[in-house]
Amino acid sequence: MAWTWRYYEADGAGQPAEDLPSESFTSRGDAESWLGENWQELAGGGVSRVSLLEDDREVYAMALEPVE
């Protein structure tokens, strides 16, 4: 099983992988920890939403917005 993140712009368009970090993880926990450490960099690069994928299946999606 491979866990990866898919990135989306504010308009819902996917972002090219070559512009952003492309990581693959062996566990869901590792993928979520990585996002927790890198979400601000992704948001600064124009990502407004991400989806967590288990192989090709979307597990969940979430917005990258700071909690105030």
N, C-alpha and C positions, 0 to 999 in steps of 0.2 A: 504494500500500500504506500502510495506517495501522497503527501499533503502539500498543497501549494496555494498561493494567493493569486486571485485575479483582481486587477485594478480597473477602476472606472473613473472617468472624468465627471464633472457636475452634470453634464448633459446626458450621461448614461453611456457614452461611447467608451469602449475599452481603450486602454493605453498600450502603446507598443512596449513589449517586454525589454527591448534593448535600451530604452530610456530609464528604466527603473530596475532595482534589484530583482533578480529572479532566483528564488531559493526553492528547494525541495526538501521536505522534512520526512522523517520516518515515523513521527507521531503527531497527533493533533496538539498535544501539549507543547511540543517544541515549536510548532507553527504559530500557536497563539502567543507563546513567550516572545518569539521573534517579532511579531507584529507589535506587541506591547513596548518593545524596545525601539522600534523603527517607525511607528505611525506618524510621528511629527515630520520626519524626513520625507515620507511619502506624501503627506498632506502639502508640504512645501513644494513638492514636485508636481502638484496639480491633481493628485488623487483625492476624490471626495467620498468614494465608497469602495469597499473591498468585499470579495466573496471568498470563503474558504472552500477549497475543493479537495475531496478525497478521490484520488484518481481523476475521473471526469465528472463525478457527481458533486453538485453544489450542496454543501452541508448547511451553510447560512451566509447571510450578507449583513454588513453593517456599515454605517457612516463613520467617517473619520473626522469627528468634530470634538473639540475640547469640551470637557464638562466644566461649567462655570459655577 
